[in-house]
Amino acid sequence: MTSAYTTIDALEAPAEVYPPQEDSSLLIDAMVTAGVVPGARVADLCTGSGVVAIAAASAGAASVTAFDICPKAVSRTRQEALAAGVEIDVHRGSWARAIEFGPFDVVLANPPYVPEAPVDDSGLISPAAGPSRAWDAGPDGRMVLDPLCAAAPLLLEEGGTLLIVHSECSGVTRTLSALRAQGMRAEVAAQQLIPFGPVMTARAPWLKRAGLLGRHATQERIVVVRADAP
Ligand SMILES: C[S@@+](CC[C@H](N)C(=O)[O-])C[C@H]1O[C@@H](n2cnc3c(N)ncnc32)[C@H](O)[C@@H]1O
């Protein structure tokens, strides 16, 4: 069950930072359900508005370290953390910088994961959806997912837990296989069918032609993959 946020379809103003959406909520709910955060050193790798990092801090993390390449996301996360009365160490830069600060007990990620269409469809997508760097992830949607799976053993403490949310369109089996290939236990911990938002609405015809989405799909399945380090 997801809980906290309004959907993107309800938003109209241009968003400079990715507004919390169903994937944010699903990741937060999976994090709470996993019960691994209280007392843990947590990293939130693609923090955006900081909603996941703040949820981790509120759930009793010992520390939360957040990363985003976008300076506006870094400022927003700092403001939101202050308003929420929680402490988060926010860094501007790639998620890969977390390796310098780790290892962590818990790593959370809602990375860009939407496959990029070969034609420019930016005019079709409402600016309320947030900046394209928040979702565009190369032709197969794995521009961040593949290196992130490869880096998981470097990011995680022994016995640590990784939770990543992404779409069915970006290869759930590939994520599971990449993590298991490194000796981690990996499974789908949560999933949800959601209506197409502005990006998927614009891209669905191409995703279907490319075989990345079922021909008759009218909704998108998003999943949280959980991996545990040995
Ligand atoms: C889908 S949004 C997720 C935001 C937030 N965690 C949430 O769940 O609502 C992805 C975020 O990743 C950031 N991002 C994109 N590429 C990145 C990278 N290589 N390293 C760190 N952050 C990145 C974007 O700026 C964006 O804020």
The ligand as an SDF file (V2000), in Angstrom:
LIG
                    3D

 27 29  0  0  0  0  0  0  0  0999 V2000
   13.2920    9.9410  -10.0010 C   0  0  0  0  0  0  0  0  0  0  0  0
   14.0690   11.2780   -9.1440 S   0  0  0  0  0  0  0  0  0  0  0  0
   13.9080   10.6810   -7.4600 C   0  0  0  0  0  0  0  0  0  0  0  0
   13.7840   11.7610   -6.4300 C   0  0  0  0  0  0  0  0  0  0  0  0
   13.4030   11.2950   -5.0280 C   0  0  0  0  0  0  0  0  0  0  0  0
   14.3780   10.3690   -4.4840 N   0  0  0  0  0  0  0  0  0  0  0  0
   12.0400   10.6760   -4.9870 C   0  0  0  0  0  0  0  0  0  0  0  0
   11.9270    9.4610   -4.7850 O   0  0  0  0  0  0  0  0  0  0  0  0
   11.0380   11.3990   -5.1680 O   0  0  0  0  0  0  0  0  0  0  0  0
   15.7610   11.0110   -9.5710 C   0  0  0  0  0  0  0  0  0  0  0  0
   16.7580   12.0480   -9.0600 C   0  0  0  0  0  0  0  0  0  0  0  0
   18.0760   11.5870   -9.4270 O   0  0  0  0  0  0  0  0  0  0  0  0
   18.8830   12.6870   -9.7590 C   0  0  0  0  0  0  0  0  0  0  0  0
   19.9920   12.1420  -10.5580 N   0  0  0  0  0  0  0  0  0  0  0  0
   20.0230   11.8590  -11.8840 C   0  0  0  0  0  0  0  0  0  0  0  0
   21.2000   11.3010  -12.2140 N   0  0  0  0  0  0  0  0  0  0  0  0
   21.9260   11.2190  -11.0710 C   0  0  0  0  0  0  0  0  0  0  0  0
   23.2330   10.7310  -10.7590 C   0  0  0  0  0  0  0  0  0  0  0  0
   24.0260   10.2110  -11.7000 N   0  0  0  0  0  0  0  0  0  0  0  0
   23.6640   10.8070   -9.4690 N   0  0  0  0  0  0  0  0  0  0  0  0
   22.8680   11.3540   -8.5070 C   0  0  0  0  0  0  0  0  0  0  0  0
   21.6240   11.8410   -8.7430 N   0  0  0  0  0  0  0  0  0  0  0  0
   21.1540   11.7620  -10.0060 C   0  0  0  0  0  0  0  0  0  0  0  0
   17.9640   13.6570  -10.4480 C   0  0  0  0  0  0  0  0  0  0  0  0
   18.4780   14.9760  -10.3920 O   0  0  0  0  0  0  0  0  0  0  0  0
   16.6670   13.4510   -9.6340 C   0  0  0  0  0  0  0  0  0  0  0  0
   16.5970   14.3940   -8.5910 O   0  0  0  0  0  0  0  0  0  0  0  0
  1  2  1  0
  2  3  1  0
  2 10  1  0
  3  4  1  0
  4  5  1  0
  5  6  1  0
  5  7  1  0
  7  8  2  0
  7  9  1  0
 10 11  1  0
 11 12  1  0
 11 26  1  0
 12 13  1  0
 13 14  1  0
 13 24  1  0
 14 15  1  0
 14 23  1  0
 15 16  2  0
 16 17  1  0
 17 18  1  0
 17 23  2  0
 18 19  1  0
 18 20  2  0
 20 21  1  0
 21 22  2  0
 22 23  1  0
 24 25  1  0
 24 26  1  0
 26 27  1  0
M  CHG  2   2   1   9  -1
M  END
$$$$
